[in-house]
Amino acid sequence: MHSRRVFVKQGAVALLSLGFAPHFLAEAAAAATRRRKVLVVVFQRGAVDGLNMVVPHGDGAYYAARPTIAIAAPGKDGGALDLDGHFGLHPRLAPLHALYTRGQLAIVHACGSPDPTRSHFDAQDYMETGTPGVKSTQDGWLNRALAQRHDAEHAGAMRAVALSPQLPRVLQGSAPVLAMASLQRMALTSGARAGDAFEAQYAAAADQVLRDTGREAFDAMRTLRDVETRGPRTAADATYPRSPFGEALRQVAQLIKADVGLEVAYAEIGGWDTHVNQGGAEGQLAGRLADVGRTLGAFVTDLGTGMQDVVVVTMSEFGRTVAENGTRGTDHGHGNAMLLLGGPVRGGRVYGRWPGLDTAQRVEGRDLAITTDFRDVFSEVLTSHLGVGDLRPVFPGHAWTPARRLGLV
């Protein structure tokens, strides 16, 4: 099976695409006439400390285990932003706290992959393939979900975009995906003369398939260049951080507002492997969380009423140890927290069963236990939001049914 992808990176095109549906620009134009649901997946690579991101301030064992890095209880200096009397958000996530109070943010705690690995590489692979414990899976679950909806209505080549340095594992597969580092780089490096000259070489190619692939790649470049140079502008009151993650979400918002047929977008932010000097209300982790909070807050402001058709979900390969280590950091753990925001989200609530943090309640005496499989979260989003009818090919071997629905969307 051919893998149908186009990579656009620093203004250059690597033609790894065979068989894109033709005339996708017409498809993109047609998309503007109908409301399209969009899913944005954000990967916090490196294992974010979910216990300091979504603080269980009502669990006394949390403070006993973290004498120097715990987030203080709500109302105290540098304290958590209370959610429900038991959980609170890290104080650097104030933009998300405002969304929670408006019912636009939901949280699933004690969530993650059932596989016990503590390897970043294996855990990320399992979360992206959607087959925990199985290393032979070739494609990603999000690409398989797209393939389930590959029909006349969902055939545009712009339906899936990854704003990342390389195509993420979760989007690898047979469904068309566009991966690029930046829209802005395209605008700066894709002058008409160079693009037209290179395209002419493809027009003269003897191989019909290669010529069509090249033309569609350049069509994609033109469309994305137009979005960056002449497309919708960022809302005046939306202030994105000047960070790679902030820039990625700003561009995702541009693509959504430009009605190019986008259904799935992917972005990531790293730097979460905080073994040493993690910090509490201030410090290393706080800086990363501030980037997330400000970026997602700006994204919601930027899209405005457009958020009624958008769901953003965060994931990370695993959590971190309940107890801080000897270098005032945390080591590789197990259970974690996922964030969901958007108009369709039934927010203002922390979902999932809390297992507790006492030593006897921890996995191997050290980690937050998992009570919600991450595949259950995405299964609910895929069915309720994107309308994926058959999840068996998406998460093979995982018996999800509507009875397992948390009520998130």
C-alpha positions in Angstrom: 0.0 0.0 0.0 1.4 3.4 -1.0 1.8 5.9 1.7 0.2 9.1 0.5 2.0 12.1 2.1 3.5 15.4 1.0 6.2 17.0 3.2 6.7 20.7 2.9 9.8 21.7 4.8 11.6 25.1 4.6 10.0 25.7 1.2 11.1 22.4 -0.3 8.9 19.5 -1.2 9.8 15.9 -0.7 7.4 14.0 -3.0 6.4 11.0 -1.0 2.9 11.1 -2.3 1.2 8.7 -4.7 -2.4 8.8 -5.5 -3.8 12.0 -4.0 -7.4 12.6 -5.0 -7.3 15.1 -8.0 -8.7 18.5 -8.0 -8.4 18.9 -4.2 -8.4 22.7 -4.5 -12.0 22.4 -5.7 -12.7 20.1 -2.7 -11.2 22.8 -0.4 -13.4 25.4 -2.0 -16.5 23.2 -1.6 -15.6 22.7 2.1 -16.3 26.4 2.7 -19.9 25.8 2.0 -20.4 23.3 4.8 -19.5 23.2 8.4 -16.6 20.9 9.0 -15.7 19.4 12.4 -12.0 19.7 13.3 -9.9 17.7 15.7 -6.6 19.1 16.9 -4.2 16.7 18.7 -1.4 18.1 20.8 1.4 15.8 21.9 3.3 16.8 25.1 6.4 14.8 24.2 8.7 13.8 27.1 6.0 12.9 29.7 4.5 15.9 31.4 4.0 15.8 35.1 0.2 15.6 35.2 0.2 15.8 39.0 1.6 19.3 38.9 -0.4 20.2 35.8 -3.7 19.2 37.3 -3.0 19.2 41.0 -4.8 16.8 43.4 -4.7 19.3 46.2 -7.4 17.4 48.1 -5.2 14.3 48.4 -2.9 14.7 51.4 -0.5 12.1 50.0 0.4 14.5 47.2 2.0 17.0 49.6 3.7 14.3 51.7 5.4 13.0 48.5 6.5 16.3 47.2 8.0 18.5 49.9 9.8 20.9 47.6 7.9 20.8 44.2 4.3 20.5 45.2 1.9 23.2 44.1 0.3 24.9 47.1 -3.3 24.6 47.8 -5.7 27.2 46.4 -5.7 30.5 48.2 -2.0 30.2 49.1 0.9 32.1 47.5 1.5 30.4 44.2 -1.4 28.1 44.8 -3.4 25.9 42.4 -6.4 27.4 40.6 -9.2 25.4 42.1 -11.5 23.4 39.9 -13.8 21.3 42.0 -12.5 21.4 45.6 -10.2 18.4 45.0 -8.3 19.3 41.8 -6.8 22.5 40.7 -4.7 23.8 37.7 -1.1 24.9 37.9 -1.1 28.7 38.4 0.6 29.2 35.0 -2.5 27.7 33.4 -4.8 30.6 34.2 -6.1 30.9 30.6 -7.3 27.3 30.8 -8.9 28.0 34.2 -11.0 30.6 32.5 -12.1 28.1 29.9 -12.9 25.6 32.6 -15.2 28.0 34.4 -17.0 28.7 31.1 -17.5 25.0 30.5 -15.1 24.8 27.5 -12.4 22.7 29.2 -12.7 19.1 30.5 -9.9 17.1 32.1 -9.5 13.3 32.3 -7.1 12.4 35.2 -5.5 9.1 36.0 -5.5 8.4 32.3 -2.9 6.8 29.9 -1.7 3.7 28.2 -2.1 0.3 29.9 1.4 -0.8 28.8 3.8 -0.5 31.8 6.9 0.5 29.8 8.9 3.4 31.1 10.7 3.9 27.8 9.9 7.2 26.1 10.4 5.7 22.7 8.2 2.6 23.2 5.5 4.6 25.1 5.2 7.2 22.4 5.1 4.6 19.8 2.3 2.7 21.5 0.2 5.9 22.0 0.7 6.9 18.4 -0.1 3.5 16.9 -2.9 2.9 19.3 -1.7 -0.6 20.0 -0.1 -0.6 23.4 2.4 -3.5 23.8 2.5 -4.2 20.0 5.6 -3.1 18.2 4.7 -4.4 14.8 2.0 -1.8 14.0 3.0 0.1 10.9 0.5 3.0 10.9 -0.9 5.5 13.3 -4.4 5.4 14.8 -5.2 9.0 13.7 -4.4 8.1 10.1 -6.5 4.9 10.3 -9.4 7.1 11.6 -9.0 9.3 8.5 -9.0 6.3 6.3 -12.4 5.3 7.8 -13.8 8.5 6.4 -12.2 8.5 3.0 -15.1 9.1 0.7 -16.3 11.8 -1.7 -17.1 14.2 1.1 -13.8 13.6 2.9 -11.4 13.3 0.0 -9.5 16.6 0.1 -5.7 16.5 0.4 -5.8 19.3 2.9 -7.9 17.4 5.4 -5.0 16.4 7.6 -2.0 18.7 8.5 0.9 18.2 10.9 2.7 21.4 12.0 5.8 19.5 13.1 9.4 19.0 12.0 8.5 15.6 10.6 5.4 13.5 10.0 4.4 12.1 13.4 3.9 8.4 13.9 0.2 8.9 14.8 -0.5 10.3 11.2 1.6 7.8 9.2 -0.5 5.5 7.0 -2.4 5.3 3.7 -4.7 8.4 4.2 -3.2 11.6 2.7 -1.4 13.9 5.2 0.5 17.1 4.7 3.4 17.6 7.1 5.3 20.9 7.2 7.5 22.9 9.5 5.9 26.3 8.9 3.5 28.1 6.6 5.7 31.2 7.0 8.7 29.5 5.6 6.7 28.6 2.5 5.6 32.2 2.0 9.2 33.4 2.2 10.8 30.8 0.0 8.2 29.9 -2.6 8.5 32.8 -5.1 6.4 32.4 -8.3 9.4 32.0 -10.7 11.1 29.2 -8.7 7.8 27.4 -8.1 6.6 27.6 -11.8 10.0 26.6 -13.1 10.2 23.5 -10.9 6.6 22.7 -11.7 7.4 22.8 -15.4 9.8 20.0 -14.9 7.0 17.8 -13.6 4.7 18.9 -16.4 7.3 17.5 -18.8 7.8 14.2 -16.9 7.1 11.1 -18.8 5.5 9.3 -15.9 1.9 10.3 -15.6 1.6 9.4 -11.9 4.7 11.4 -11.0 3.5 14.4 -12.9 0.1 14.4 -11.2 1.8 14.0 -7.8 4.1 16.9 -8.5 1.2 19.2 -9.6 -0.8 18.4 -6.5 2.2 19.0 -4.3 2.6 22.5 -5.9 -1.1 23.1 -5.6 -0.7 22.4 -1.9 2.2 24.8 -1.7 0.2 27.6 -3.4 -2.8 27.1 -1.2 -0.7 27.1 2.0 1.3 30.1 0.7 -1.9 32.0 0.0 -3.2 31.2 3.5 0.0 32.7 5.1 0.3 35.7 2.8 -3.4 36.6 2.1 -5.4 34.4 4.3 -7.3 35.2 7.5 -5.4 37.2 10.0 -4.9 36.4 13.6 -7.6 38.1 15.8 -6.4 41.3 17.3 -7.0 40.2 20.9 -5.3 36.8 20.4 -1.7 36.9 21.6 0.2 33.8 20.9 3.5 33.2 22.6 6.6 33.6 20.4 7.4 29.9 20.7 7.3 26.9 18.2 4.2 25.7 19.8 2.5 29.1 19.8 3.4 29.5 16.1 2.1 26.0 15.3 -1.3 26.6 16.8 -1.5 30.1 15.3 -1.1 28.5 11.9 -3.6 25.8 12.6 -6.1 28.5 13.4 -5.3 30.2 10.1 -6.0 27.0 8.2 -9.3 26.4 10.0 -10.5 30.0 9.3 -9.4 29.7 5.7 -11.8 26.8 5.0 -9.2 24.7 3.2 -11.0 21.5 4.2 -9.0 20.8 7.3 -10.4 18.0 9.6 -7.4 16.9 11.6 -4.4 19.0 12.8 -1.4 17.9 14.8 1.1 19.9 16.9 3.6 19.0 19.6 5.6 20.6 22.4 8.5 18.9 24.1 10.7 19.6 27.1 8.6 17.7 29.7 11.3 15.2 30.9 11.9 17.0 34.2 14.2 14.7 36.2 16.2 17.5 37.7 15.1 20.9 39.2 11.5 20.6 38.0 10.3 23.5 40.1 6.8 24.1 41.5 4.8 27.3 40.9 7.9 28.7 39.2 10.7 27.1 37.3 11.3 24.6 34.5 7.9 23.0 34.4 6.0 26.2 35.0 7.6 27.8 32.0 6.4 25.0 29.7 2.9 25.1 31.2 2.8 28.8 30.7 3.5 28.2 27.0 0.6 25.7 26.8 -1.8 27.8 28.7 -1.2 31.0 26.7 -1.1 29.2 23.4 -4.4 27.4 23.9 -6.0 30.5 25.3 -4.9 32.5 22.3 -6.2 29.7 20.0 -9.7 29.8 21.5 -9.7 33.6 21.3 -8.5 33.6 17.7 -11.1 31.2 16.4 -14.0 32.8 18.4 -17.3 31.3 17.4 -15.4 28.9 15.1 -14.5 26.9 18.3 -18.0 25.4 18.2 -16.8 22.9 15.6 -13.3 22.3 17.1 -12.0 19.9 19.7 -8.5 20.1 21.0 -7.1 17.0 22.9 -3.7 16.8 24.6 -1.8 13.6 25.3 1.6 12.6 26.7 3.3 9.1 26.7 3.1 8.6 30.5 3.1 10.5 33.7 5.7 10.9 36.4 6.4 9.5 39.8 4.2 10.6 42.7 7.2 11.3 44.9 9.9 13.8 43.9 13.4 12.4 43.5 16.7 13.4 45.1 17.4 16.1 42.5 14.0 17.8 43.1 12.5 16.4 39.9 10.3 13.5 39.0 11.1 10.2 37.1 9.2 8.2 34.6 5.8 7.2 35.9 2.4 5.9 34.7 -1.0 7.7 35.0 -1.4 11.2 33.7 -3.9 13.9 32.7 -5.4 14.7 29.3 -7.0 18.1 28.5 -10.0 18.5 26.1 -11.3 21.9 25.1 -13.7 23.3 22.5 -17.3 24.1 21.9 -18.5 20.5 21.7 -16.7 19.5 24.9 -18.8 19.1 28.1 -16.4 21.0 30.2 -16.2 22.4 33.7 -15.5 18.9 35.1 -12.7 16.5 35.9 -13.6 13.1 34.5 -12.3 9.6 35.5 -12.1 7.7 38.7 -9.4 9.0 41.0 -7.4 6.0 42.5 -5.6 7.9 45.2 -2.0 8.6 45.9 -1.3 6.6 49.1 1.6 4.2 48.7 -0.7 1.2 48.6 -2.8 2.8 45.9 0.1 3.5 43.6 1.4 1.3 40.8 4.5 -0.6 42.1 4.3 1.7 45.1 5.5 4.7 43.1 3.1 5.8 40.3 -0.4 7.1 39.8 -2.6 4.2 38.6 -4.5 4.4 35.4 -8.3 4.2 35.6 -9.1 5.4 32.0 -7.4 4.1 28.9 -6.4 6.9 26.6 -8.0 5.0 23.7 -11.4 5.4 25.4 -11.0 9.2 25.3 -10.1 9.3 21.7 -12.7 6.7 20.8 -15.4 9.0 22.2 -14.0 12.0 20.4 -13.7 10.2 17.1 -17.3 8.8 17.2 -19.1 11.8 18.7 -17.1 14.6 17.1 -15.7 13.3 13.8 -18.4 10.7 13.2 -16.1 7.7 12.8 -18.5 4.7 12.7 -16.3 1.7 13.1 -13.5 1.9 15.6 -12.2 -1.7 15.2 -9.7 -0.8 12.5 -8.7 2.4 14.5 -7.9 0.7 17.8 -7.6 -3.0 17.0 -8.0 -5.3 19.9 -9.6 -2.6 22.1 -13.2 -3.3 22.8 -14.7 0.2 23.1 -18.4 0.5 23.2 -20.7 3.4 23.9 -21.2 2.0 27.4 -17.6 3.1 28.1 -18.4 6.7 27.1 -17.3 9.2 29.7 -19.6 11.9 28.4 -16.8 14.2 27.3 -18.3 15.3 24.0 
